[in-house]
Amino acid sequence: MTPTISTSALSRRYHGQVALDNVSLSVEPGTVTGLLGRNGAGKTTLMRIITGQEFATSGTVQVFGQPPAENDAVLRRLVFVREEQAYPDLSVAQVIRVASWFYPNWDRDLAGQLLADFGLPAGRRIKKLSRGMRSAVGIVIGLAARAELTLFDEPYAGLDAVSRQLFYDRLLADFAEHPRTVVLSTHLIDEAADLLERVVLLDHGRVVLDAPADDVRGTAVTVSGPATAVDEFVAGYPVWHRQQLGSRASVTMPGPLDVAAQAQARALRLSLEPLSLQQLLVRASGSSADEKVSA
Amino acid sequence: MKPLVNIARYHLVDRVTYLALPWGFMIFSFLVNLVIASMVPSAPGGYYTGGLLTLYCFLFACGALSMSRSLSFGLMLGVSRRVYYLGTALLVLVLGAVYGLGITLLQAVERATGGWGLGVNFFRVPWILDGPWYQTWLTAFVLLVLFFLYGMWYGLVYRRWMLPGVAAFIAAQMLVGLVAAVALALTHNWAAFGHFFSATLSLPLLLAVLAALAVLLGLGGFTTLRRVTI
């Protein structure tokens, strides 16, 4: 099957600054991919090139098997919800009405439901909305458009926790009924972790990790307890990170651990904790950006 | 065609900017002129104003806004830059035709009422917006489209290169004018140039020149939009 998105050696440089460096990846239809990485890692640039809003310096990108730039056949099948989308001076209802004209699969009922869920006042002008409410407008458009390819770039700036949960719930529910390809860039990794089937981690414009989320979870554990016991336990294993506070130490090492190792840890009264996706990715995009995390 | 129409509709959702303000302000300007005309002693050749220019200036502003303020969301709607530009151009043609017709009708009323009973020529601009109704309509249409497209290009230059870009854009146009003036002077053609305007240039020829200029502005704007990133 044609991948929904495929990029090959994609690079983007701005005045000598490298925003994307040799990015090759492929997103399969009907999947939810998390595009993760620190500020300035290149997430937004990548999404803008995928949606034809920005141009690559070198390399190629294909969406639905065709180059997306200035390609209406591709563009009408996707929706891109940007962080801090700028709107003209219109009311919420007007913006939603305009969006409904352009997306062939637009669901009016869903849009109305989402407006109510997020408590968006239909008659209010967009520029009078709070930051969070403006983000919610983008989310409503992104979900109600039911576009075959839906990209969210940090869609919830300023949204409170309840609204964010609402976004995850609605996305999951609607995705189950109307499968589509979703790419979500986010900093709130643990919040969104359950949603993601695949994670792509960018660092300084490069892909440092591209793997199924399930494979990534459990690839590292933190062992903590008395320093001497911890050191005895991890002897012979690679150690990613070690920190000590008084007589207690905590070590992060590759996982998962086999049964024997788990029994040994119990015998030494050590506590074992799998690293969350977020902690794992913080490690992966930290100082050791050059090492690829193997998943 | 449907995406083009939708882009035109998208602009028209903002009725205040595209309908109410241009006509509201022009009518305000018209009323101010009527009041003034009623107070001053009537001139033998009738009372002339430049007030109609307000409508054209507002369309210039609409053009600039359509390519700056409205662009980001417009390109979120699953259309290419090309469709966005052509859809806006469609709006320009429709607005130009309708507004031009409005001017033509008001000019007819003006003529029929002897300049609103006061000898006022607001909707009739001698030599340019003059003559039979279809000629007035066509000239008004071409000029409205010209102003709108010119505004669109400014909006795009601003969108792409911000204020330094707009300054450079204005400077470049002044340079073109300067080079033309110097060339006329060096080749001693100023007299012929003046003669061309006073004698040779007929209204159909003027229309053709303006239409060509409008096409040129449209192409310039489109070229600028091609590489705009949002």
Interface residues (C-beta under 8 A of the other chain):
Chain A: R48 G52 Q53 E54 F55 E70 N71 D72 L75 R76 R77 L78 V79 F80 V81 R82 Q85 A86 Y87 P88 D89 L90 Q94 V95 R97 V98 A99 W101 F102 Y103 I141 A147
Chain B: P3 N6 R9 Y10 V13 D14 T17 R69 S70 S72 F73 L75 M76 L77 G78 V79 S80 R81 R82 V83 R226 R227 T229 I230
